[in-house]
Amino acid sequence: MEKRCQTRPDWQVKKSVEDDWWYWFPVMMGICTRDEIAHANYEQIQIFNEVAKQKLELTRGSESIDG
């Protein structure tokens, strides 16, 4: 018989992502891959996050101009 994958409740998944926001934010913004950030040092992670933050700000700015 096949073993089924156990899943966590949605709130636990959401909390896990929020706790590791510094890791997921640049990945979600397309600045780096999971592998790149997993092997980055602290300074590189800070840079990835700053670039992701600036990309988000630029994207929001272009939406307000177009919208």
C-alpha positions in Angstrom: 0.0 0.0 0.0 1.2 3.5 -0.9 2.1 5.8 1.9 0.4 9.2 1.7 2.3 12.5 2.0 1.4 14.3 5.2 0.7 18.0 4.9 0.8 20.7 7.4 -2.1 23.0 8.2 -2.1 26.2 6.1 -1.3 28.4 9.1 1.9 26.4 9.7 3.0 26.8 6.1 2.2 30.5 6.1 4.1 31.0 9.4 7.1 29.1 8.0 7.3 31.3 4.9 6.8 34.5 7.1 9.6 33.3 9.5 12.0 32.8 6.5 10.9 35.9 4.6 14.5 37.0 4.1 15.0 33.8 2.2 11.8 33.7 0.1 11.4 37.4 -0.8 14.2 37.6 -3.4 13.3 34.2 -4.8 9.6 35.2 -5.3 10.7 38.5 -6.9 12.9 36.6 -9.4 16.1 38.1 -8.2 17.8 34.8 -7.4 17.0 31.1 -7.3 16.6 28.9 -4.2 20.0 27.4 -4.8 21.7 30.7 -5.2 20.3 32.0 -1.9 21.0 28.8 -0.1 24.7 29.1 -0.9 24.9 32.9 -0.4 26.7 34.5 2.5 25.0 37.1 4.7 26.1 40.1 2.7 24.9 38.6 -0.5 21.5 37.8 1.1 21.2 41.4 2.2 22.0 42.5 -1.4 19.4 40.1 -2.9 16.8 41.4 -0.5 17.6 45.1 -1.2 17.4 44.5 -4.9 14.1 42.6 -4.5 12.8 45.5 -2.4 13.7 48.1 -5.0 12.2 45.9 -7.7 8.9 45.8 -5.8 9.0 49.6 -5.3 9.6 50.1 -9.0 6.8 47.7 -9.9 4.3 49.4 -7.6 5.3 52.8 -9.0 4.7 51.7 -12.6 1.3 50.2 -11.6 0.2 53.5 -10.1 1.3 55.4 -13.3 -0.5 53.0 -15.6 -3.5 52.5 -13.3 
